[in-house]
Amino acid sequence: MALGVYSVTAKVPKDLFDALSRNTSSTEVTDGGLGKARLEFKWLLNVVTPKIEVEYKVVLLDRGLSAHQPAGEAKLLTENVTYVQVSASESTGAPPYTAEGASFEAPNCEVFTDDKCTQPLAGKIKRADLFAGPVKLFLRAKTAGKFTAKLTMDPSGNGHVQVKPPATEEMGVVELKMLVHQHDIPAISNLTEDPDTEPVSTYHTKLKGKVLPDQIVLSDADKINPGRALHEQNAGHHGRAKLVVSKLDAGQWPAGTDDYEITLSAVGGLDLHGKEVDADLKALPFKLKVSALKANAETLWVEGKTAGAALRDTRLELGLDRAAGGLAKTPKARGDFGCFSVVKFESLKINYTKAADEHQAWDEAQKRFYININKKGDVPGRKITFKAKLSVKLAGIPLRFMLAPDKDNTKAANWNIDFPTDGKSGAADVKWKDVPAALKHVDKTARNRLLHLRAVTNANGEAEVELQLSRWGGDKFHPAVYIEQDPHLCKYVHGHADLGKREPKFAAVTPVQVWRKVFYQVTRPKDTAMAAMGGFDTSQRKIFLEPVFTNEKLMDASNFTVDPYRAAWQFEAGAGDKAMLCIGTHNDKKATDLFTVETKDKAPKFHIVVCDEQFDADGVQSDFVHFDFDNANKVARDVTLTSTSVPSHKLTMIDPPLQGGNLAIQAKWQQMTFAAGAWTTGAANDLPAANIKVLKTRGAKNQVNLTPPAAGVIDATHVVRVRLELKGANGPWAGWAPDGTVASVVKASSSDARMQDVAAHEMGHLFAKARVDSLAGIPDHKFFYQQRGGSGSHCAFGATWTADATAPALNPATAEERDAQGNGAGRYDDGKCIMFGIVAAAKVEWCKHCALDYLFHDMSKFH
């Protein structure tokens, strides 16, 4: 090349250097034809870097709980999607990265490009999108466990474009579990503790010490439907559900997640406690570090705070959260969840409506249930249906119904007597545990079971159960209900210092007291007033028997075949001329026929037949006797009669006789003549009725005045002998209960109390009192006696005993002659009980032994 100065230009391949050409204008060629020019080009290098950013390093696994929700219910889904952001960057952009883009992997997840997870990631992510990014991808959990998310850029194919290794993020699909527990009802149903234990305090101690089985885990299906029932808390009375947040599987959790928080959130009215009973309230949402749950499970207790509006509308949700920083994040909900039905009771009441033909058995105002009426007999009359109603119409909630006995049952506070202190037998104390179970209340399938009778709410949120009251008049019961998931309330004991603290839901009207009712009609002479019955009513109420006056009938002579009226002096010397209507065995049928027969709405019903005098005349007659009219006794004479079947002080001669007809059963006279040293007897002749008189002036009730027959000769050698039997009457009596009827005949008197006493006494006989026979588990009557003053069985409480060897010999060990005190011949006086055999004015009171007999008596019918 010739010497000189030249311009030099150099060109290079496109995209490899920083310019396509460079030149110089001053390159000199010197000797030898050689010149040098330095043209500098910069070699191009482009570095491509992929990048992954995460919302969370974990994705929640959907445990499929929504599959257990009832059809038609909005599905509760796990928030099992975590988003990531992927992107790529170029260091220079030249030479350009021309490959297609990058692939993304998340092995345990499905990858979507939209947050609804409807558009799966298909193929590679375009380089332009990555360079313009970030690109949001949504990872939906598929399989639990750790995995590596990877973003891999396609190779460049150009040595001047350097592609960095794939971007990776250690992640995990994690499973959260919480175990909802409920009470093991089958196991609790098998628990027993005998309430018929002596003393009852021992039963209470054992009951207090009875440990209920631990709550058991609900299956996933059951914790969603039907879920766990809770009662809205009230003063600590109600229980809590055990909840265990399960220990985490550390193998699912990647590094950097120990500070993540597992959250417990409530939807609806729930509280969370750290203890089963005592206060240890936790704030909601409740948070646990992942690091803590990797080490140990967490046990908590769930309490109903506010009743829900529907079944299972209250939930606890187990979720995920972390501290702020990095990508924007939202807490993840329902990694696990459990449904709760929080309920409360609106009411508990007796569900009783009387039939049209029945008497009202439930007296809400006085809190009495009459167990003996409506002809339902013993047990049927003691059964009551109780209905519980929830505040919201929730179906399927199991309830338990109880009749909690009042603390004062068996005590004077409720019974008017103490059992057995006041009612013990003569030989030994009778224990309450020995009283037949048939006489006690029924609110369980067996008395020794802990759980009470069960019913499940219907679509109206109502449930009802039939419970049975005891047969003990005066018993009080507190009707109550509790949800089955509050089984601790099965140990409730009214009035107990410990077992009475946590209370079930009581009925609006409580307590319910056991009463009986009896109806009565009064039939009386039209001119004789009935006594005011206040004392009678009061005496019956002391044994929890309510007397109800139904109707009154009047009677006079027209109601009888034989005129029942006689002058008062015929019954009692010097009593005057007032006409007195007499009722006795001779005419009681006519009086009792006036009874208006009981109907279903007025049963049992008895009949108080009031009379002016009470004498029995049916079959009463004097002994066959003879009397002589002789020379020393030629004129009328008073004759005192006797009867082997009637005591002399009770034998009364009345003319015309109460039985009707003639006074004389037979009355004959004979002429007796003395001649030749011997008496001869003539033919028998009828003694005219006019010769036998009952005189107003007689000195004794068993006297008649005899006049010798006009045809008879009476002198030194002639005697008139009279032989006769007369109709008589046995009395007076204060009253009696005619056999085969429901009547009590009561003699009117100047004392209302006397009439009340007799009415109560005779009604006692209709109920087969005073009791003679022994009954299993019931104290024997300490003072019953038969005969020894009075007819039938009576009570000698407070009476004085007088032995009398001349009285009929009686053996206290022989039927119909028995005496609880072992007395033989003699009589009792001044008894203090209504059932004493001889009326005592103003007594009208039950002894505690007779009262006890009434308390457990059926009283649905007379005997």
Secondary structure, DSSP 8 states (H G I E B T S, - for coil): --SEEEEEEEE--TTTBS-SEEEEEEEEEEGGGEE-------B--EEEEEEEEES-SEEE----GGGGS-TTS-------EEEEEEEEEESS--S---S-EEEEE-TTEEEESSTTS-SB--S-EEHHHHHH--EEEEEEE-S-EEEEEEEEE---S-TTEEE---EEEEEEEE---EEEEE--HHHHHT-B--S--SSHHHHHHHHHH------EE--HHHHHTT-EEEEB--TT-S--EEEEE----GGG--TT-TT-EEEEEEESSEEEESSSSS--EE-SSEEEEHHHHHH--EEEEEEE-S--SSTT-EEEEEEEE--S-SS----EEEEEEEEEEEE-EEEEEE-----TTS---EETTTTEEE-S-TT-TTHHHHEEEEEEEESS---S-EEEEEEEE-TTTTSHHHHSS-TTTTT--SSS---GGGS-GGGS-B-SSSTTBSS-EEEE--TTSEEEEEEE--S-TT-EEEEEEEETT-GGGGG--TT-TTTTSS--EE-SS--EEEEEEEEEEEEEETTS-----HHHHHHHHTTTEEEEEEEEEEE-GGGSSS--EEEHHHHSTT--S-EEEEESTTTHHHHHTT-----TTS-SEEEEEEESEE-B-TT-B---EEEEE-TT--S-EEEE--BTTB-TTTEE--SS-TTSS-SEEEEEEEEEEEETTEEEEEEEEE--GGGEE--TT-SSTTEEEE---TT---BTTEEEEEEEEEB-EE---SEE--TTSSEEEEE--S-HHHHHHHHHHHHHHHTT-S--S-BTTB---SSEEESSSSSSEEE-TT-EEEE-TTS----TTSTTS-BTT---SEEEES--STTSSS--TT-----HHHHHHHHH---SS--
